[in-house]
Amino acid sequence: MNAVRVKTRLAALLSCACLLVTACGSAKAGTAVPNGEDAAAYVSAKFAKTLKSLSDQFGGIEDRKSVLDTFARFDDKKINSTVTAVQLGHPPARLAKNHSNRDSNEYLDTYHPANSPVEYMLLGPVYASLAPTHWVSMPYTAGDLSECFWAGAQEVCKMLGAVSDSIDQGRAAKSANSKADGSLELIADVTLGAFIDNRVVVFPNSILGQITAEMKAQALRTRIELDPKGRLTEIEMTGTISGGGHEVEIKEHYRLDGTASQNDLPKVPDPADVTVLPDSAAVSDFYARMGEIQNR
């Protein structure tokens, strides 16, 4: 799901669910809302308010430092990676380190210095054949895109889109727990189908063809944590789903990781260690060759 669709979906969700707000009571801090129709209305309203707030957060620019762990398994085929991301300043500098947890030589670090006309990518040893230098640079063309375009935030927007879709299907909102410090925990059921459709993890067609409709209807447990100011601090989707003789396991976990600072950002690479990709044709060829490596 792209950034524009995420914001549109969340806005639509808000307009539907905010009708419940006036019927909702308030929960005591540190207690879960009891079961029943009042609880359903309360939780739906909490989700509506939360998703609107998070849509605004990821539509703007906010300093943040985060970690995203992704584990996805289909039978014996696995993805296991961690993205650490930093966004700092106005206009922002952005760094995203995408590292495999199965092979320490497989990583791609993307760095865009504030106001730079180019962005840089550091190639791990697995990708060394793509360029004669450690770094490549390419024209920066994403100036008008929202935060949902960027690694580290992109997957969060996709997860929120999956929550929105599940609520539209009459699923998702299960419980809201207001804690003593003013923070809030929301628990949801999100269908595997919504998870797949929003491309939280991108499965190859060879796997998608083996995931049945019954499997897609089953749910992943989703936990959203907000601080007392309503800022997203964690979102996690987990579950193991079986069907048709196959098994899908998902563990997707995003969390804030302290305060971003200039020390988190690298220096601009030495030009002698940078291969320049001057135009869209060179960039397209680069990514096509990268795709061949990843498919292997």
Buried (B, 14 or more C-beta within 10 A) or exposed (E): BBBEBBBBBBEEBBEEBBEBBEEBEEBEEEEBBEEEEEBBBBBBBBBBBBBBBBBEBBBEBBEBBBBBBBBBBBEEEEBBBBBBBBBBBEEBBBBBBBBBBEEEEBBBBBBBBEEBEBBBBBBBEBBEEBBEBBBBBBBBEEEEEBBBBBBBBBBBBBBBBBBBBBBBEEBBBBBBBBBEEEBBBBBBBBBBBBBBBBBBBEBEEEBEEBBBEEBBBBBBBBBBBBBEEBBBBBBBBBBEBEBEEBBBBBBBBBBBBEEBEEEBBBEBBEEEEBBBBEEEEBBEEBEEBBEEEEEE
